[in-house]
Every structure is written in structure tokens, then in C-alpha cells.
Amino acid sequence: MRIYKPADNDKKSGKSVQAGDKMRNSESSKKNREKKSDNFRKLMLEPRELLGLFGRSTDKSLSPIIHNGVYQKRSWPAVYLPFSLEPEELKAALQGIRALKFVGINVTNPYKQDVIPLLDELDQAANRIGAVNTIQLHRQKLIGYNTDYLAVKELLSDWQKSAPHPINSALVLGAGGAARAVTLACLESGLEKLYISNRTRQKAVKLKDDFKKHADCQLMITEWKIQEQAEIVREVDLVVDATTLGWQGKLFPGAEKGLQDKTAVFDLSYGKPVSRLLKLARKRGCFSEDGSRMLLFQAREADKIWFADREDAGPEKYFTLDLLPQL
């Protein structure tokens, strides 16, 4: 979140004295922006490196803004494009990136699990998670990775330092690809207790069964009901909504009844309007965050995979918060 604080000495008399300088500076900045924009358009019209995003509805994703912003900073002839696909188009789309020699692709909902049988290889984390959000085309092989979980691990480490209360337990809502990445991140971050809840209980059971061999903590399921979830929300230190409820303007059962100021809240949704869960968290005085930094961090980790052999990539230098629009 960016905060603007007006300068105390910004008075009317000062404005009139500096008006000419500000106008000249503004014109100079505008010309610089236009020059950079023209250069980037030229690079995009003749890209030597193609990348993109596969999903069901990708028109509102910030991923193209982030990645193309980085390529613009680097002055690279690369372009990152969003592709909205129907389920029956996914296989052909993956064959297409081989033919067009894409560098790589990100995968978002609802295809993070569906894409796995169509790939040639999985890295260890993606195999453990059972979901892929990053694909690299390497020597005509499609290799799947999961950088979502790396992003969540980074956030958890940050929250342990910045949140007002220690985070030793969590409730993860959802059982899809994002929830699976969050689950592994929580397990690898040393949490002592982890609850899983999903509207379809059978999917929550499968998630638990898939991860229990990796768990050094208590891993439990809670029912998708108001009373049961409210009790768990009151108990845990962190609530993670990895469902699509935030995008739909809905709350999970038990949120209003159970949420207290001591609970940290992470909603993977981002953008406007702010999700109902985050609005409620702010109203209750909770430490909370949306999914925009997770998106930025996972994008940086994907970039490391795609451009590992380029010494001028420098992802830590380029994947900065200024890439995110005001949300």
C-alpha cells in the first residue's frame, strides 16, 4: 500500500513561485515517458521472446502489467500476453507454444492441476503440490513448476517479523491449486497446526491425504459450516482465503462470527473492489494483506526460471512494488 502525505510547507505562496519550474519539469517528464513508451512499443512489435498466461478469464490479470513492465525496464524485445482458454483448448494451446517457441507460460485458474498430464516433466515442488503455475519450454520439453508456494513462503517469513502476533497456526480455505501451494508453504514454514476447509469436504480430505506425509505439524479438516469455522477462526493465528470468494464479493461461512483483531488475514484476491473479507478484517483491526505482493513475488520467481541463463536478468532489481498499479 502506498501512502501519500502532503508536505507541511506546501503553501499557496510557494506554489506560485515554483509554478514555472513544475510546468517545465512536467513537460520534460511527459516527453521521457513518451520516449520510453515508443521504445517499448517498437520492442513489442518485433519481440524475440514470447511469454504469456493461460487461464479461463485472464482479462483482469495484473501479470501482463508486471512482466511487460519488467521487460520495458530492461529494454528487452520480449512480450507477455494473456490467453483466455476454454478447457478443450488447453492441450492445443500447449502444443502451440512449442511450435511458436515460447520461452514460458504462467497458468492460472482453473488449469493449475489440469495442465499436469499435458507436461513432460515436473520439478519436485510442483510434483509435491500437485499444481503448476509456471511452465518452461526447454529443449522442446514442457517443464512444470510452482512459484506460488515460494511467494507464500516469502510472505509468511515477512509476516512473522511484521505481524503484531506470532503466526503458529492457520486455517486454509479452499482445495484447488492455490490452496495446495499455500498448504505446502505453511508446512515448510514451521507452523504447529494447520486446518483445511473446503465447500466440498471430499476435496479437503484428498488435500490432507496428499500432504500428511510432508507434515510435521497437526493437519486437520474443519467443516464448511458457520459454527465450526467460526470456532477455528477464533483459534488460529492466520486465516488464508485461497478460494474465489474474494473475487465474487462473498464471505466464507463463519467469517463474521469468528474474526477477531488478533487474527491475521490473507486473501489471495486483489484489485478493486476490495474483497468483503479484507473489508471485514480492516474493520475488526486485523493485520491483513491481499494477493498483489504474492502475484509480484511469484512472477519474479517464474522470471528466474525462464531467464536463468541470462546474466542481465537481475529479477530482484526489476520486480519492485512500483510495477503494481494503485489497488
C-alpha positions, 0 to 999 in steps of 0.5 A, a space after each residue: 500500500 502506498 501512502 501519500 502525505 502532503 508536505 507541511 510547507 506546501 503553501 499557496 505562496 510557494 506554489 506560485 513561485 515554483 509554478 514555472 519550474 513544475 510546468 517545465 519539469 512536467 513537460 520534460 517528464 511527459 516527453 521521457 515517458 513518451 520516449 520510453 513508451 515508443 521504445 517499448 512499443 517498437 520492442 513489442 512489435 518485433 519481440 524475440 521472446 514470447 511469454 504469456 498466461 493461460 487461464 479461463 478469464 485472464 482479462 483482469 490479470 495484473 501479470 501482463 502489467 508486471 512482466 511487460 513492465 519488467 521487460 520495458 525496464 530492461 529494454 528487452 524485445 520480449 512480450 507477455 500476453 494473456 490467453 483466455 482458454 476454454 478447457 478443450 483448448 488447453 492441450 492445443 494451446 500447449 502444443 502451440 507454444 512449442 511450435 511458436 517457441 515460447 520461452 514460458 507460460 504462467 497458468 492460472 485458474 482453473 488449469 493449475 492441476 489440469 495442465 499436469 498430464 499435458 507436461 513432460 516433466 515436473 520439478 519436485 515442488 510442483 510434483 509435491 503440490 500437485 499444481 503448476 503455475 509456471 511452465 518452461 519450454 526447454 529443449 522442446 520439453 514442457 517443464 512444470 513448476 510452482 512459484 506460488 508456494 515460494 511467494 507464500 513462503 516469502 510472505 509468511 517469513 515477512 509476516 512473522 517479523 511484521 505481524 503484531 502476533 506470532 503466526 503458529 497456526 492457520 486455517 486454509 480455505 479452499 482445495 484447488 491449486 492455490 490452496 495446495 501451494 499455500 498448504 505446502 508453504 505453511 508446512 515448510 514454514 514451521 507452523 504447529 497446526 494447520 486446518 483445511 476447509 473446503 465447500 466440498 469436504 471430499 476435496 479437503 480430505 484428498 488435500 490432507 491425504 496428499 500432504 500428511 506425509 510432508 507434515 510435521 505439524 497437526 493437519 486437520 479438516 474443519 467443516 464448511 459450516 458457520 459454527 465450526 469455522 467460526 470456532 477455528 477462526 477464533 483459534 488460529 493465528 492466520 486465516 488464508 482465503 485461497 478460494 474465489 470468494 474474494 473475487 465474487 464479493 462473498 464471505 466464507 461461512 463463519 467469517 463474521 462470527 469468528 474474526 477477531 483483531 488478533 487474527 491475521 488475514 490473507 486473501 489471495 484476491 486483489 484489485 478493486 473492489 476490495 474483497 468483503 473479507 479484507 473489508 471485514 478484517 480492516 474493520 475488526 483491526 486485523 493485520 491483513 494483506 491481499 494477493 498483489 505482493 504474492 502475484 509480484 513475488 511469484 512472477 519474479 520467481 517464474 522470471 528466474 526460471 525462464 531467464 536463468 541463463 541470462 546474466 542481465 536478468 537481475 529479477 530482484 532489481 526489476 520486480 519492485 512494488 512500483 510495477 503494481 498499479 494503485 489497488 
